[in-house]
Amino acid sequence: MSYISIFTFSLPLILASASDVIMSTVDTAFIGHVGKVEIAAVGLSGLFVWAVYNLVKGILVSVGTLVSQNFGAKQYRQIVISVHCGLLISLIAAVLFFLLRSILPFLLSYMNPSADIQQAANTYLSIRFLGAFGFFGAIVFAALYRSLNLAKFVLITSIFANFTNILLDYLLIFTFDYGIQGAAIATVISQWLSFAIYIVLFIYYDFSKIGILENIKKFFGIELTLLKKLLSIGIPYSLKFFSEVMIFYLFIMMSGWLSVDALAVTTIMFQIVIFTNMTASGIGHSAQVLVGQKIGAKELDSAKKAGRLCVELNLFIALGFSIILVLFSKYLIMIFNSEQSIASLFSSISFFGACMICGDGLQMVAGSALNGACDTKIQFKYMMIYGYVLFVPLCYILTFDFKLQLFGAWIAMAIFILLLGFALTYRFYSGQWEKNCNVV
C-alpha cells in the first residue's frame, strides 16, 4: 500500500466529489451574476439546508462503515440489511422535514437578514426540502457502492446528475428567468435522478463480479441489533456534522451583521474551500472504506497504514491548493463577482481561507478514518470544545470587541479549524481508536 495506490483507489471518489463541487460552484456563480441579494440568500438558506440534513447525514454515511466491515468479514447478508436500515432512517427523516417546511420562515427570521434576503431564502428553502428523500437515499446507496469498491457507480451517477443540474440551472435561471427558484428546482431534480440511477444499478448489477456469490438482492428486512449499531456510530457523527455546520452558520450570520459585501465574500470563500476540498472528500471516503474493510478482515496494522496514508496524501494536495488561493486570489474572485469592493475584501482574507483548506482537509480525512473504526463519539466532543467553547466567543471578540470586522472573524475561523484537524489527526495516529473498532 502506497500513496500512489491510495490515490488510484480514491480517484473515482475524488472525481465524483469534484463533479458535486463543480455543480455547486456553477450554481453559486450563476446566482452570483443575478445579484448580491440572491447569492447572499443562497448562502444563508443553502447552509440552513445543509445543517438540517446533517442531522441525518452522519447516520447515513455510517452505513458505509457497516458495509465496509461486513464486506471485509464476508458477512454479505448484513450488507443489504445495513442498506435497508439506512433507507428506513432516510424515509422517516424526509417525512419529518417535509412536515416542518411551514416553520422555515420563522427560523430564518432569527438570523436577522434583510427583508429581500429573507424572502429569497424562504423561496429557495421551500423548494429544496422537496428533494430530501432523494438526497438521503442517494447517500445510502453511494455509501454501499463505495464500500464494495464500486466507486465507478458513484462517479457515473454523480457526473450524469450534476450535468443535468447545470443544464437545468442555466435554462431555469436565465432562459426562463426563474432566478433563485430555478436553482432550487434544478437541485431537487438532480437529487431524485441520482437516487433513481442508484436503484437501477443495484437491480441489474451482477455482484458476483466482486466476489459476492450469494444473491444479496433476495435479502430484505431490518435487524434491530444492526440498526442500533448504525445509530450508535451515526448519531455522534451526525451531531458532529450538525455542530460544524451550525458553527459555519453562525459565522455566516456574523458576516451578515457586518454588511452584504462581507456576507457575499464569506459565501464565496466557503464555496472555494469546498471546491478545493473535493480531494479531501474523496480521500476521506477511501479512508473510511479501507479502514473499515481492514478491520472487518481483522488486519489492524493495515487499517492503521491505510488511514495514515490517506491523511498524508490529502495534506500534500491541500497545501498546493492553499498556495494557489493566496497567490491568485484576485483572479479567483472574478469567477463569482466583479465588484471592486468584493474583490478587495476577498483578497484580505485569502490567507485564512488557505488555512481553512488545510485544517478542514485534515479533519475530514482523519474523521472519516475514525468513522471507519467506529470511533465517532470523540469527534463530537472535539467539535463542541474547539467550536463552541473556543471559536464562537473568539470570533465575536475579534470581530466586534476588537473591531477587526471580517478580518478578525476569519482569524478565529482559521484557528478553530486547524486545531480541530490536528486533534482528529492525532487521535487516529495515536491508535486510541482501537478499543472501539469491534467488528459489526
Buried (B, 14 or more C-beta within 10 A) or exposed (E): EEEEEBBEBBBBBBBBBBBBBBBBBBBBBBBBBBBBBBBBBBBBBBBBBBBBBBBBBBBBBBBBBBBBBBBBBEBBBBBBBBBBBBBBBBBEBBEEBEEEBEEBBEEBEEBEBBEBBBBBBBBBBBBBBBBBBBBBBBBBBBBBBBBBBBBEBBBBBBBBBBBBBBEBBBEBBBEEEBBBBBBBBBBBBBBBBBBBBBEEBBEEBEBEEEEBEBEBEEBEEEBEEBBEBBBEBBBBBBBBBBBBBBBBBBBBBBBBBBBBBBBBBBBBBBBBBBBBBBBBBBBBBBBBBBBBBBBBBEBBEBBBBBBBBBBBBBBEBBBEBBEBBBEEBEEBBEBBBEEEEBBEBBBBBBBBBBBBBBBBBBBBBBBBBBBBBBBBBBBBEBBBBBBBEBBBEBBBEBBBEEEBBBBBBBBBBBBBBBBBBBBBBEBBBEEBBBEBBEBB
